[in-house]
Amino acid sequence: MDAKAIIDSLSSQFPGVICDAQVESDIRILAKVKPESVKDICQYLKEKLSFGHLCCELGVDHPERNEIEVVYVIGSYEHPVVLILKAILPRDDPEIESVVPVYWNANWYERETYELFGVKYLNHPDLRPLVLPQELLGEWPLRKDYKGFPNKTARNLV
């Protein structure tokens, strides 16, 4: 299955939900999606289009736009296309449905994104702290307006 066929399939299955889809190369697709449909899109990708591997899930802070992006990088073992989905959330209340029921390894990515950016994953099975010490919980240290961002010295990383 090639990149154009994947976009066509997604667009017809989810009309009005997939926006700004681009074929960046023969093996790379980028698409923005409505946050409320992410779990359903991931389920469709896995079951119908053979995208069985969540490679990565992360947050990107855009304080100038008052947005946080949740980015999903999804791959397939059956074809060489990598799909990047971006869901745009409001920065003051970033909530999105968990994709753990679709991709088990999203558990770790979502816990980390919750801790570091403050994105709340609805219906996540275990949204407890993963990497931060107790004193930093709730401070969202990877948001660009965090008082210590960016840390330009390696001294504090040990």
Residue pairs with C-beta under 8 A, 6 or more apart in sequence:
1 49
1 50
1 78
1 79
1 81
2 26
2 79
2 81
3 23
3 25
3 26
3 27
3 28
3 29
3 81
4 23
6 29
6 49
6 81
6 83
7 18
7 21
7 23
7 29
7 31
9 48
9 49
10 18
10 21
10 31
10 41
10 44
10 45
10 49
11 18
11 21
13 44
13 48
14 33
14 37
14 40
14 41
14 44
16 34
17 33
17 34
17 37
17 41
18 31
18 32
18 33
18 41
19 31
19 32
19 33
19 34
20 30
20 31
20 32
21 29
21 30
21 31
21 32
22 29
22 30
22 31
23 29
24 30
26 80
27 80
27 81
27 82
28 81
28 82
28 84
29 81
29 82
29 83
29 84
30 84
30 86
31 83
31 84
31 85
31 86
32 85
32 86
32 87
32 88
33 41
33 85
33 86
33 87
34 87
35 70
35 87
35 88
35 89
35 96
35 97
36 97
38 70
38 72
38 85
38 87
38 96
38 97
38 99
39 97
39 98
39 99
39 101
39 102
41 85
42 51
42 54
42 72
42 74
42 85
42 99
42 102
42 103
43 102
45 51
45 74
45 83
46 52
46 102
46 103
49 76
50 76
50 77
50 78
50 79
51 74
51 75
51 76
51 83
52 75
52 76
52 77
52 78
53 74
53 75
53 76
53 77
53 103
54 72
54 73
54 74
54 99
54 102
54 103
54 105
54 106
54 109
55 73
55 74
55 75
55 82
56 71
56 72
56 73
56 109
57 70
57 71
57 72
57 73
57 99
57 106
57 109
57 110
57 113
58 70
58 71
58 109
58 113
59 68
59 69
59 70
59 71
59 113
59 116
59 117
59 119
59 142
60 68
60 69
60 71
61 68
61 91
61 117
61 142
61 143
61 144
62 68
62 69
62 91
63 91
63 143
63 144
63 145
66 90
66 91
66 92
67 88
67 89
67 90
67 91
68 88
68 89
68 90
68 91
68 94
68 117
68 118
68 119
68 143
69 86
69 87
69 88
69 89
70 86
70 87
70 89
70 94
70 96
70 113
70 119
71 84
71 85
71 86
72 83
72 84
72 85
72 86
72 87
72 99
73 82
73 83
73 84
74 82
74 83
74 84
74 85
74 103
75 81
75 82
75 83
87 96
89 95
89 96
89 119
94 117
94 118
94 119
94 120
95 119
95 120
95 121
95 122
96 119
96 120
96 121
96 122
97 121
97 122
97 123
98 106
98 110
98 121
98 122
98 123
98 124
98 125
99 106
99 110
100 106
100 107
100 110
100 121
100 124
100 125
101 123
107 124
107 125
107 126
108 130
110 119
110 121
110 124
110 127
111 124
111 126
111 127
111 128
111 129
111 130
112 130
112 131
113 119
113 121
114 120
114 121
114 124
114 127
115 129
115 130
115 131
115 132
115 137
116 131
116 132
116 140
116 141
116 142
117 140
117 142
117 143
118 138
118 140
118 143
120 127
121 127
129 137
132 141
139 146
140 146
141 148
141 149
142 149
143 149
151 157
